[in-house]
């Protein structure tokens, strides 16, 4: 029997138990041979979502690695990665997807992401840039950012030139911000800075302030090597945005330009009216090079305990919004790659040490980002264990808080159904009857998540 793509998706992708999981898996395995490529794609995607439960379909998935559709191949490879096939075994199929010029940007990006570490980085950056330019915001952009970071951490400097070209050609604000920040993962060397510093300097004239701000951070990262572009930096000392004026003064100091002293003095003595309103002490703190928000963001992302401690000692506020990315505790749990994972138990020691340090230094357990997302929500989404959740709740994290999506931390973590959510329930979190009923229906096909919903529904 053939299934229309929409019907297959309804039966397999939505977490609803229609005829039992075993029958769903068997149906998906059969659908991998359907003449309709969209049906095969939906089947491979559904099996990927089933993770290890898709084991009975392994033979069909292996056969699907030779499917003519790149979308089917890349999803079959994703499913097989949960079923014991090594990255080396899956690399040839992913490489074929990457080399298929007509493949969708999403499929080529998934191939490139999986090939980091096993293929030349210079061959992977193009698909990553194309995907980021097509999907510059939301979870897709976050995935691009994390993947580009991994690519940069390989140390292959051949990717610097295409990243710089991507900044120059992109029309998307968030894409340019992500690419500018990626350059800071490379230790500045004269030959490389000569390639990308002119691009960053040009970005200082971008109409969007987040791009100008990120360009300043990136030029500051180059230190004295960015000195030829000091005039472009100095031009932002009169920027309408007071935060950018402060950042420009700091950047001039970082690159060793003599104009920095007068610019910093102006900020410190309050003659900059908008800074004076905020208070002289706040202005001094804002321009202190030792508490550079960009450096703090990077230290938190890499879970660099010693560096974060030093920055806190130097005056970094544990509740400062770091360049619009949120407070330090939120950054460490939301933006640090793999700070937490439902598949890692216990949560790694570096994450716990960072949470402990920030809370000890006065971090507000509810201070997140401008959209109302909190550290507890980040911990729930990314799968932190009960110990991390307990520490946040003990520090005052509100278990019933909702972000811009209108969902609580418990609801946001239900997709993975990890044990850290038990701590939220233990803290007294309860679901309203109507919400509990809706979630029971939504997670009927996921026993672990369903059990958590039922626990939270008890009076």
NORNORKA-V261759 format. One record per pair of residues at least 6 apart in sequence whose ideal C-beta (glycine too) atoms are under 8 Angstrom apart, sorted by the first residue. I is the first residue (numbers start at 1). J is the second residue. Records with the same first field share a line. If there is no record, write none. Layout:
BEGIN
I = J ; J
END
This chain:
BEGIN
2 = 34 ; 35 ; 36 ; 39
3 = 11 ; 27 ; 31 ; 34 ; 39
4 = 39
5 = 36 ; 38 ; 39 ; 41 ; 42
8 = 27 ; 28 ; 31 ; 39 ; 42 ; 43 ; 46
9 = 42 ; 46
11 = 18 ; 24 ; 27
12 = 24 ; 27 ; 28 ; 42 ; 43 ; 46 ; 47
13 = 42 ; 45 ; 46 ; 49
14 = 442 ; 445
15 = 442 ; 443 ; 444 ; 445 ; 446 ; 449
16 = 441 ; 442 ; 444 ; 445
17 = 444 ; 445
18 = 24
21 = 50 ; 53 ; 445
22 = 56
24 = 46 ; 50 ; 445
25 = 47 ; 50 ; 53 ; 54 ; 56 ; 57
26 = 56 ; 57
28 = 43 ; 44 ; 46 ; 47 ; 50 ; 54 ; 57
29 = 43 ; 47 ; 56 ; 57 ; 59 ; 60 ; 61
30 = 60
31 = 39 ; 40 ; 42 ; 43
32 = 40 ; 43 ; 44 ; 57 ; 60 ; 61 ; 63 ; 64 ; 67 ; 72 ; 76
33 = 40 ; 60
34 = 40 ; 43
37 = 68 ; 69 ; 71 ; 72
40 = 64 ; 67 ; 69 ; 72
41 = 69 ; 71 ; 72 ; 75
44 = 61 ; 64 ; 72 ; 75 ; 76 ; 78 ; 79
45 = 75
47 = 54 ; 57 ; 61 ; 75 ; 76 ; 79
48 = 54 ; 75 ; 76 ; 78 ; 79 ; 82
50 = 79
51 = 82
52 = 82 ; 83
54 = 61 ; 79 ; 82 ; 83
55 = 83
57 = 79
58 = 80 ; 83
61 = 76 ; 79 ; 80 ; 83
62 = 76 ; 80 ; 85
64 = 72 ; 73 ; 76
65 = 73 ; 76 ; 77 ; 80 ; 90 ; 93
66 = 73 ; 93
67 = 73 ; 76
70 = 96 ; 97 ; 100 ; 102 ; 103 ; 104 ; 107 ; 108 ; 111
71 = 103 ; 104 ; 107
73 = 93 ; 94 ; 96 ; 97
74 = 93 ; 94 ; 97 ; 107 ; 110 ; 111
76 = 93
77 = 90 ; 93 ; 94 ; 97 ; 114
78 = 110 ; 114
80 = 90
81 = 87 ; 90 ; 114
87 = 114 ; 117 ; 118
88 = 118
90 = 114
91 = 114 ; 115 ; 118 ; 119
94 = 111 ; 114 ; 115
95 = 111 ; 115 ; 119
97 = 103 ; 107 ; 108 ; 110 ; 111
98 = 108 ; 111 ; 112 ; 115 ; 119 ; 123 ; 124 ; 127
100 = 107 ; 108
103 = 111
105 = 127 ; 130 ; 131 ; 134
106 = 131 ; 135
108 = 127 ; 130 ; 131
109 = 127 ; 128 ; 130 ; 131 ; 144 ; 147
111 = 127
112 = 119 ; 124 ; 125 ; 127 ; 128 ; 147
113 = 128 ; 143 ; 147
115 = 124
116 = 124 ; 147 ; 150 ; 151 ; 154
117 = 150 ; 154
120 = 156 ; 158
121 = 151 ; 154 ; 156 ; 158 ; 159
122 = 156 ; 158 ; 159 ; 162
124 = 151 ; 159
125 = 148 ; 151 ; 159 ; 162 ; 163
126 = 162
128 = 144 ; 147 ; 148 ; 151
129 = 162 ; 163 ; 166 ; 170 ; 179
131 = 140 ; 144
132 = 141 ; 144 ; 148 ; 166 ; 170 ; 172 ; 175 ; 178 ; 179
133 = 166 ; 170 ; 171 ; 172 ; 175
135 = 141 ; 144
136 = 170 ; 172 ; 173 ; 174 ; 175 ; 178
137 = 174
141 = 174 ; 175 ; 178
144 = 178
145 = 178 ; 181 ; 182
146 = 337
148 = 163 ; 178 ; 179 ; 182
149 = 182 ; 185 ; 301 ; 337
150 = 337
151 = 159 ; 182
152 = 159 ; 182 ; 183 ; 185 ; 186
153 = 185
155 = 186
157 = 186 ; 189 ; 192
160 = 183 ; 186 ; 192 ; 195 ; 196
161 = 195 ; 196
163 = 179 ; 182 ; 183 ; 196
164 = 183 ; 195 ; 196 ; 199
165 = 199
166 = 175 ; 179
167 = 176 ; 179 ; 180 ; 196 ; 199 ; 200 ; 203
168 = 199 ; 202
170 = 176 ; 179
173 = 206 ; 208 ; 210 ; 211
174 = 210
176 = 203 ; 206 ; 208 ; 211 ; 214
177 = 210 ; 211 ; 214
180 = 200 ; 203 ; 211 ; 214 ; 215 ; 217 ; 218
181 = 214 ; 217 ; 218
183 = 196 ; 200 ; 218 ; 221
184 = 217 ; 218 ; 221 ; 294 ; 298
186 = 192
188 = 221 ; 222 ; 223 ; 225
190 = 225
193 = 222 ; 225 ; 226
196 = 218
197 = 219 ; 222 ; 225 ; 226 ; 228 ; 229
198 = 229
200 = 215 ; 218 ; 219 ; 226 ; 229
201 = 215 ; 219 ; 226 ; 229 ; 232 ; 233
203 = 211 ; 212 ; 214 ; 215
204 = 212 ; 215 ; 216 ; 219 ; 232 ; 233 ; 235 ; 236
205 = 212 ; 232
206 = 212 ; 215
209 = 239 ; 241 ; 244
210 = 324
212 = 236 ; 239 ; 241 ; 244
213 = 243 ; 244 ; 247 ; 323
214 = 323
216 = 233 ; 236 ; 244 ; 247 ; 248 ; 250 ; 251
217 = 247 ; 251 ; 292 ; 294 ; 323
219 = 226 ; 229 ; 233 ; 251 ; 255
220 = 226 ; 250 ; 251 ; 254 ; 255 ; 292 ; 294
221 = 254 ; 294
222 = 255
223 = 254 ; 255 ; 256
224 = 255 ; 256
225 = 255
226 = 233 ; 255
227 = 255 ; 256 ; 257
229 = 255
230 = 252 ; 255 ; 257 ; 259
233 = 248 ; 251 ; 252 ; 255 ; 257
234 = 248 ; 252 ; 257 ; 259 ; 263
236 = 244 ; 245 ; 247 ; 248
237 = 245 ; 248 ; 249 ; 252 ; 259 ; 263
238 = 245
239 = 245 ; 248
242 = 272 ; 274 ; 275
243 = 286
245 = 267 ; 272 ; 275
246 = 267 ; 275 ; 283 ; 286 ; 287
248 = 263
249 = 260 ; 263 ; 264 ; 266 ; 267 ; 287
250 = 260 ; 264 ; 287 ; 289 ; 292
252 = 259 ; 260 ; 263
253 = 260 ; 261 ; 264 ; 289
254 = 289 ; 292
264 = 287
266 = 272
267 = 275 ; 283 ; 284 ; 286 ; 287
268 = 280 ; 283 ; 284 ; 287
269 = 280
270 = 276 ; 280 ; 283
272 = 283
275 = 282 ; 283 ; 286
276 = 283
278 = 286
285 = 291 ; 315 ; 317
288 = 314 ; 315
290 = 310 ; 311 ; 314 ; 315
291 = 311 ; 314 ; 315 ; 316
293 = 320 ; 322 ; 323
294 = 323
295 = 307 ; 311
296 = 308 ; 311 ; 316 ; 320 ; 322 ; 328
297 = 322 ; 323 ; 325 ; 331 ; 335
298 = 304
299 = 307 ; 308 ; 311
300 = 308 ; 322 ; 328 ; 331 ; 332 ; 335 ; 336 ; 354
301 = 331 ; 332 ; 335 ; 336 ; 337
302 = 336
303 = 332 ; 336 ; 339 ; 350 ; 351 ; 353 ; 354
305 = 350 ; 353 ; 354 ; 357
308 = 316 ; 328 ; 354 ; 357 ; 358
309 = 357
312 = 318 ; 357 ; 361
316 = 328
318 = 327 ; 328 ; 329 ; 358 ; 361 ; 362 ; 363 ; 364
319 = 327 ; 328 ; 362 ; 363 ; 364 ; 367
320 = 327 ; 328
321 = 327 ; 369 ; 370
322 = 328 ; 331
324 = 369 ; 370
325 = 331 ; 335 ; 369
326 = 334 ; 335 ; 367 ; 368 ; 369 ; 370 ; 373
327 = 363 ; 364 ; 367 ; 368 ; 369 ; 375
328 = 358 ; 363
329 = 355 ; 358 ; 359 ; 363 ; 364 ; 365 ; 367 ; 375
330 = 367 ; 368 ; 369 ; 373 ; 374 ; 375 ; 378
332 = 339 ; 351 ; 354 ; 355 ; 358
333 = 339 ; 340 ; 351 ; 355 ; 375 ; 378 ; 379 ; 382 ; 384 ; 388
334 = 368 ; 369 ; 373 ; 375 ; 378 ; 381 ; 382
336 = 351 ; 354
338 = 344
339 = 347 ; 348 ; 350 ; 351 ; 354 ; 382 ; 384
340 = 347 ; 351 ; 379 ; 382 ; 383 ; 384 ; 385 ; 388 ; 420
341 = 347 ; 382 ; 383
342 = 383 ; 416 ; 417 ; 418
343 = 383
344 = 383
345 = 385 ; 419
346 = 352 ; 385 ; 387
347 = 384 ; 385 ; 387 ; 388
351 = 384 ; 388
352 = 387 ; 388 ; 391
355 = 388 ; 391 ; 392
356 = 391
359 = 365 ; 391 ; 395
363 = 395
364 = 396
365 = 374 ; 375 ; 376 ; 392 ; 393 ; 395 ; 396 ; 397
366 = 374 ; 375 ; 376 ; 396 ; 397 ; 398 ; 401
367 = 374 ; 375
368 = 374 ; 375 ; 377 ; 378 ; 403
371 = 403 ; 404
372 = 401 ; 402 ; 403 ; 404
373 = 403 ; 404
374 = 397 ; 398 ; 401 ; 403 ; 409
375 = 392 ; 397
376 = 389 ; 392 ; 393 ; 397 ; 398 ; 399 ; 401 ; 409 ; 424
377 = 401 ; 403 ; 408 ; 409 ; 412
379 = 388 ; 389 ; 392 ; 409 ; 420
380 = 389 ; 409 ; 410 ; 412 ; 413 ; 420 ; 421 ; 424
381 = 409 ; 412 ; 413
383 = 413 ; 416 ; 418 ; 420
384 = 420
385 = 418 ; 419 ; 420
386 = 419 ; 420 ; 422 ; 423
388 = 420
389 = 420 ; 421 ; 423 ; 424
390 = 423
393 = 399 ; 423 ; 424 ; 427
397 = 409
399 = 408 ; 409 ; 410 ; 424 ; 427 ; 428 ; 429
400 = 408 ; 429
401 = 408 ; 409
402 = 408
403 = 412
405 = 412
408 = 429
409 = 424
410 = 421 ; 424 ; 425 ; 429 ; 431 ; 452 ; 456
411 = 439
413 = 420 ; 421
414 = 421 ; 439 ; 443 ; 449 ; 452 ; 453
415 = 449
416 = 449
417 = 443 ; 446 ; 448 ; 449 ; 452
421 = 452
422 = 452 ; 455
424 = 456
425 = 452 ; 455 ; 456
429 = 456
430 = 456 ; 457 ; 458 ; 459
431 = 439 ; 453 ; 456 ; 457
433 = 457
436 = 453 ; 454 ; 456 ; 457
439 = 453
440 = 450 ; 453 ; 454 ; 457
443 = 449 ; 450 ; 453
444 = 450
END
